[in-house]
Amino acid sequence: MPKLIKFDVKKTLFSMAIPMLVGTITMNAYNLADTWYVSQLGTVPLAAMGFTFPVVMFFTFIAGGVGTGITALSSNAIGRQDNKTASNIVTHGLILIVLLSAFLAITGYLSMDFIFSKLGANEETLPLVKGYMNTWYMGAVFMAIPMMGNGILIALGDSKAASKFMAFGAIVNIILDPILIFGWLGIAPMGIFGAALATVISQALSTAWLVYLISVKYPLLNFKHPNLSLLTNSWKKITSFAIPSSLTMMLMPVSAGVITALVSKHGVEAVAAASAASRIEMFAFVIPMALGMSLTPFVSQNYGGNRMDRIIEARSYSTKFALLYGIFIAITFFISAPFLAAFFSEDPKVIEIFILYVRTISFGYGMMEVHRYSGFFLTGMNKPSYTAILNFARILGLLIPLSFLGNHLWGITGIFTGRLITDLISGSIGIIWIGWIIKSKKKKQDKLIGSTSPVTP
């Protein structure tokens, strides 16, 4: 019997989450290290690297969406103890990721001048941007493949391997960055190009480790008997998850851009304060996200195994955890806001707005996590379009309109209040909607008395 169906729900969830916490912390260090090392080269290289972020994020969203589909479908098959289907999904998903990343890399390479010029790169920064992306595009496939690794390993009940896998690439990157950027150990200094090469090498090594794990330790890759009909069928199922998932992820930077533009109307101090406070938010979400990363494979596997009782139990534990953690972090932030603000700036205006941001928005963190967890449950129950609807409703139906309304009525305070109200309402919608879906699924399952047929995707 698959591990995620076999053992106690509470112990299973948190035994998966704890190793993932190490991985999520290390991944944050990955991005921070790249930015810090490049910042030592000066303003122009740092600005050049900044221009690459939108393109890198776009690739990440596409790969992440495909990875979500592979995770959900393979977890469901493992829950049904259908190893052949799980193997097909993983194998065909890997082929899809390789072809898709190659296509996007070639397209990106051929359009670099146009895209980065439109993003604002000038004669000074464009050569650096192109040099960085030339290297990055050559290794794009190594960025994409690990995106599917975590979920598969978690579905197999090996969250420790998933955590080590995440940490390994980050540590290699942190070690290689100064060696290649500054020219340590007798290597000629490469500057920003060294940062790109360090990323490609670390991700290539991570890819090699992942392929070993899913082909040797857990034999899920099988290229022996290619079948075009099975291949296209798998791709159809994977893209049914990938498209809504990728679109949802793309909404995040779009909404962030809109809110930043709105905040900028209140001065550069407001932008600086909101930017610094958002960095603090990232660390606030590290702990609940470790649990969240485990939910989709857990739910999908139990859904495939007709264990709605375990899904209900997991929802209860995860919701209580999100709310209790949210209360704890809100109180902590409320008390420590002045000290955190002073760490980032000495400007009284920046400190004032920083404190306002943290003390207002933090009281919605718990419900924001409930909303996020609701999306993981929907995806795990093969409802990716519902997840997209839930996220579109939060951003387009609540966050952006309420931010504009709040700004119109109360200025900067209103923008932050709009975010708080958004999180409270979207979390409530998630609780109600997920509760209704789970109950209806449970009723249908209960009617199938004596039936042992698995839930199919």
N, C-alpha and C positions, 0 to 999 in steps of 0.2 A: 504493500500500500504506500502511495506517495507520502513523503514526510509532512507536507503542509496539511494533509487531511488526517494524519494519524495521531498527532500529539495534542496536548492541552492547548486551547486557543490562545489564552493569555501568555503562556510561556513561549509558545511558538512565535507570536508576534514580536515580543520583546527580545527574544533570543536572536531574531532576525535583525531587529532594529539596532541593537548595540554594536555589532560589527559594522553595520552600515554607517553609524555615526562617525567612526574613524575615517571611513572613506569620504563622507561628505565634507568633513573638516579639512581633510587633505586636499580635496578637489578645490576648495576655496583658496587654500594656500597656493595651489597650482597657478591660478589666475593672478593672485596677488604678487607672486614671485616674478612672473613675466613682466608685469607692469612696473614693479619696483626696479628691477635690473635695468630695463630700458630707460627708465626715468633718469638713471645715473649717466646716460649718454647725452642728455640735454633735452631742451624743449622740442626741438624739431623732430628727432626720432620718436619721442613720446607722442607728439601730435600725429606723426605718420602712422604709428601703431593704432592710434585712436580711430583713424579712417578705416582700418581693416575690420573693426569690431562689427559693424552692421552686416558685412558680407559673411564673416565667420559665424555670426549669430544665425543668419539665414540658413547656412549649411547645417548648423547644429539643430535647428528646428525641423528641417526635412529629415535628417538622420534620426532625430529623436522620435518623430512621428512613426517612421518605419519600425524603429526599435520597440515602440509601444505595441504595435500590431503583432510583431513576432512574439513578444513577451506574453501578451494576453492569449493568443491562439495556442502557443506551445504549452502554456500553463494549463489551459483548459483541457488539452489533449492528455497531458500528464495526469491530470485529475481523473480523467476517464480511463487511465491506464492504457491509453492508445499510443504506444511508443512510436509506431510507424508514422502516424500523422504528425506527432511532435517532431520527429526527425525530418519529415518532408518540409514542415513549416520553417524549421531552423535552416535547413540546407537551401531551400528556395529563397528564404529571406536574405541569406548571406549573398546569394547570386544577385538578387535585386539591389541590395545595398552597394555592391561593387559596381554594377552597371550604372546605377543612378549617380553615385559619387563621381564616377569617371566622366559621365555626361556633363554634370554640373561643373566639374573642374575645368574641362575643355572649354565650355561656354564662358566660364568666368575668366579664364586665361585670355581668350580672344576678345573679351570686352572690357579689359582692365582700364584702358585709357578713358573710355566713355563713362564707365560706372564711377570710378574714383574722381574723375573731374567733376561729375555731377554732384558727388558728395562733398566737394569743396577742396580737394587736394590741388596744390598749386605747383609751380615749377620747382620749388624747393623741396616739397614733401613727396611729390608723385614718384620720383625715382626710387626713394626709400620704400614707399608703399608697394611699388611694382616688384622690387627686389625681394621684399618679405613675402608677397603673395605668390611669386614664381615658385619659391620653395614650398610654401604652404599648399598650393594647388597640386604639386607633385605628390604630396603625402596625404591628400584629402581622403583617400580611401581608408587610411589608417585612423583618421579622425572618426569616420562613419561607423566602422565595424565595432569598435568598443561600445558604441551607443546601445547596442542590443545585448551586450554581455551581461550587465548587472541583473536584468530581469530574468534572463534564462537561468543564471546560477542560483538566484533566489528561488525560482520555481522548483529547482532541483533540490532545494533545502540546504544549499551550501552558501549561506550568506557570508560566512567567513572568507571563502574563496573570492566572493564578489568584493568584499571590503579590501582584501589584499590586492586584488586585481586593480581596483581604483587607486589605491595608495601607491602601488608600484610605479605606474606611469608618472604620477605627480612627483614622486621622489627623484626619479631619473631626470625629469625635466628640471627640477630645482638644482640638481647637481651639475647638469650639462650647461645650464644658462650662463653662469659666470665664466665657465671654461671657454665656451664658444663666443660669447659676446665680447669679453675683455681680453681673450687670448691667453688664458692660463695654460700651464703645462707645456709650454713651447709651441702652442697652436697660434697661428696668426689671428689677431682680433677680427671678428666679423661684424661687430656692431649688431644692428637690428636683424640682419640676415641670420646671425648666430641664434637669435631668439627663435626664429622660424625653424631653423634646422634642429634645434634642441627639442622643439615641440614635435616635429615629424619623427625624430628618432625615438623619443619616449613613447609616442603613440604606436609606432611600428612594433616596438617590443611588447607593448600591451596587447596588440593584435595577435602577435605570435603566441603569447601566453593563453589568450582566450581560445584561439583555434586549437591549441593543445588540449585545453580543458574540455571543450565540447566535441572533440573528435577522438580523444584517447581516454581521459578519465570518465567522461560521460559521452559515449558514442552516439551523438545525434547528427553528425554530418555524414551524408552518404551520397556520393557522386557516381556510384557504380551503374545505376540503371536510370538514366535520364528519361523523363516522360514529359513531353511538351504539354499535354493536357493537364497533368497534375501540377506542373509548374505554373501555368497561367491561372489555374484555379486557386493556388496558394497566393499568387500575387494579387488576385482580385480580393481575397479575404484580407490580406495584409493592408492593402491600400484603403479598404473600407474603414480601417482604424487610423491609418497614417494621415489621410487627408484632413479629417476633422481635428485630429490631434495637432498636426502641424499648423493649421489655421489658428487654432486656439493659442498656441505658443507665440505665433506672430502678432497676435493682438497685444501681448504684454509690452513689447517695446513701442508699439504704436500708441497705446494708452499712456505710457510713461512719457513719450514725447509731447503729447497733448497737455498733460498735467504740468510738465516742466515749462512749456510755453506759457501756460496760465500763471504759474508761480513767478515766472520771470518778469511779469508786469509789475510785481511788487519790489523789484530791485535785485541787484546782484547778490545782496546779502541774503535774500530769501532763497535764491537758487543755491547758494553755498550751503545754507543751513539745511535745506531739504535734501541736497546731495549727500551731505555728511550723515544725516539722520537715516537715510536709506541704506547706507553702509552698515549702520548699527542693526537695522532690521534684518539684514542678511544673516547676521550671527544669531539673532533671535529665532530665526526659522530653521537653523541647522538641526536642532534636536528633534522637533516634530517632523521635519522632512525625512529624517532617518527612518521613522516609523512609516511615513507615507510611502516611501519607495518600496516598502515590503507589502503594501496593501493590494496593489493590482495583481501580482502573481498569486498571493494568498487567496484572494477572492476568486480569481479566475479558476484556480485549481479546485477549490471547493465547489464552485459553481458547476464545473465539469463533473465532479463526483457526486452531484445531487445533495450537497450538504448545506442547505440553506440555514439550518440551525447554527452551524458554525459561522456563517456569514453574519447572521443576526448578532451573535455573541461578539464577533470581531468589531462590528459597528458600534456596539455598546461600549466596549473598552476604548476604542479609538476616539469616539466622541467625548467620553469622559476625560480621557487624557488631554485632548486638545483644549477643552474648556478649562481644566484645572491648570494646565501649563500656561494658558492664556492669562488667567487671573494672576498667577505667580509672576509672569514676565511683565505684566502691566504695572503691578505694584512696584516691582524692582525698578522698572524704567521711570516711573513717576518720581520715586525717591532719588534716583541717581542722575536724573536728567541734567541738573546744573553741572555736575562733575563731568559727565560725558561731553557736554557742550564746551566746557573749558578746555577739554583735551584737544578739540578740533580747532578752536578759534579763540582769539582774545577780543574780537570785535563785539561790542555790546549788542548790536542789532542782530548779528548772526546768532549769538547765544540766546537772545530772547526768542527768536523764531524757532531755533532748534528745540528749545524747551517746550514751546507751544506745540510743535509737531509731535514730539515724542509723547507728551502727556495727553494729547488728544487721540492720536491714532492707535496707540498701544492697547487701548481698551477694546479694540476690535480684533486683536490678533487671534484670540481663541476662536472666534466665529469664522475668521478668515481661514484658519486651518480646518475647521469643520467643513467649510465650503470646498476646500481643496481635497479633503478626504472623500467627500461625496463624489467628486469627479473620478477618483481612483476606484471607488466601488462601482460606479456606472460602467467604467471601462472594463473592469474585471468581470462584470456580468454581461459582456458583449453588447454594450450600449454606448459606443464611442460618439455617436451623433448626439445622444442625450448629454454627454459630457461637454460637447461643443456648445450646445444650447445653453447649458448652465453657465459656462464661462462667458459666452457672448452676452447673456442677460446681465451678468455682473458688470462687465466692462462697458458695453454699449448702452444697456438699459439703465444702469445705476451710476457707475463711477463717473463717467464723463459728464452726463447731464447734471448730476448732483454737484459735481465740482464747479461747473459753470454757474449753476444756481447759487451755490454757497458763496462763490466769489462775488457775484452780483449783489448778494444781500449783506454779507459780512466780511468781504475781503479775504485776506490770507487765512483768517480763522475759519471762514466758511468753506474754503477748499479742503482744509484738514477735517472739518466736521463732515463734509460730503463723503470723504473716504471712510470715516468711522461708520456713518449710517449705511454706506454701501456694504461694508463687511458684516454688519449686524443683520441686514436684510438678506444678503446672499447666503450667509450661513444658515439662517432660518429656513430659507427656501430649500437649501440642500437637505436639511434634517427632514422636512416634510416630504419632499419628493422621494428621497431614498427610502424613507419609511414606507411610503405607499407602494413603491416598486417591490421592495423586499416582501412585504405582506402579501401582495398579489401573487408573487412567485411561489411563496410558501404555501398559499392556499391551493395553487395548481398542483404543487408537488404532493401535498397531503391527499389530494383526490386520487392520485395514482397509487392506490393502496396495493402494496405487494409488488409494485413495479421497480425494477432495478435498472431500467434503461437510462443511459447518461444524457445529460443536457448537451445538445450539440450547438456549435457556434451559430 
